[in-house]
Amino acid sequence: MKIITKHLSIDTKGDPDLIDITPKVADILAKSGLKHGSLTVFVVGSTAAITTFEYEPGLVKDVRMLYEKLIPRKAGYAHDATWGDANGFSHLRALLQGPSIVIPFENGELTLGTWQQVVLADFDNRPRKRDVVVQMIGE
């Protein structure tokens, strides 16, 4: 059994920036030489998240609308009053979604559905450089 850890550095626009990182994750897996196991995708930071969904323009728009309906950008948040950085909404969106997912892989391929992509969601109110950790355990 091997454990391999790699990092992706991804520039984002924020508010929310939804980025399909599936090809990058699949490339890391392919270069690892591992054939069977599990892969974790984790984003460092408290205002970003990792998820999966069908990454197509209509659904990307719907996902942005969903986050705005659930946790509006312009609502008043105690975090904003405490720190004055006006990004309380981004922390709440990120904690609702979560910082990581686990994907099994077989025969060196991610076990994803036909229309399922791995997506980095950056909710912060400004552009960021995100560190995404891809850790594989397998053989």
N, C-alpha and C positions, 0 to 999 in steps of 0.2 A: 504494500500500500504506500503510495506517495502523496505528499501534500505539496502543491505548487501555488505560490501567491504571486500575482501580477497586479500592476496598477495602470489605470487609464487616467489621463488628465484631460478633462473636457471643459472647454469654455462655454458658458451659458449666458443667456440674455436675462433670465429671471422672469418672474411675474406672469404666469408660470411658463417656463420653457420646457417643452416636452420633446425629448430627443430619443430616437430609436438607436439604441446601442447594440442591437442584436448582432450585426456583422462584426463588431469589434470583439464582443464576447466569444462568438463562434471562432474567430481567428485565434484568440488566445488559447481556446480549447484545442484547436487543431495543432497549434505549435507545441502544445504540451506533450503530445504523444500519448496521452491517456486515452483509454478506450471505454472504460466503464467506471462510474462513480457518481459523485454529486459535486455541483459547482455552486458556490455562493457568490452573489453580486451584492456588494455593500457600498453605499455612498457615505463618505465622511462628512459630517456637518448636521446641524439640527434644523436646517431650512430646505432640505432636499430629501427625495425619496426614490425608491426603485419599485417598479410595478411591471405588470404585463397587460397589454391589451392589443387589439387590432389597430395597428398604426396606419390609419388612413385619414385624409384631411377632414372628413365629416366627423369622425369620432374624436379626433384631436380637438376640434372645436367644441364638441359636446362635453368632453372631459374638462376643458377650461371653464365652460359654463357651469358644470356641476360643482367644481371647487368654488366658484364665485357665489353660487347659490347657498352652498353649505357654510362657507366661511368667507364672508364678504371682505374684500380688501379694505374698504373704507369704514368698517364698523370700529367702534372704540374698544381697544384691548388694554388690559392692565399692564401687559408687557411693554406696550408703547409708552405708557405713562411712567413706568419704572426706568426704562433705558432711553427713551426718546428716539428710537431708531425706526419707528413706524413699520416694523415687520412682524408684529405679533401674529398677523394672519398667516404668514409663511411658516412659522413654527407650528401652528395648529394644523395646517394642511399637511405638513410633513409627518407629524406624529400620527395623524389619522391614516396616512398611507403606509408609513414604515420605511426604515432605511435599507431593507434587504429582502432578497428572495433566494430560495434554493431551487435549483433546476437539476434533475437527474440527467445523466448522459449515458448513451449506449452506442457502441461501435464508433466512438469518437464524435458523435452528433448530439446536439442539445435535444432533449425530449420536449419539444414545443409543438403546439398545435399549428396547423397550416396558417392560420391567421393570427398567431400569437407572437408578439414581439416583446423584447425586453426594453423598458423605457425608463430613462432617467428623467425625473420631474424636479426641476429647480423652481421653488416657490418664492425665493427671496425677492426683495424689491429693487435689486440691482444686479448687474452682470457679475458672474463669479467664475472662478476656475475651480472645478470640482474634481476631487480625487475619488475615483471609483475603484474599489478593491475587488478583484476576482480571485477567489480562492477555490482550488480544485482538490478534491481528495478522491483517489481512485487508483486504478491499475491499467 
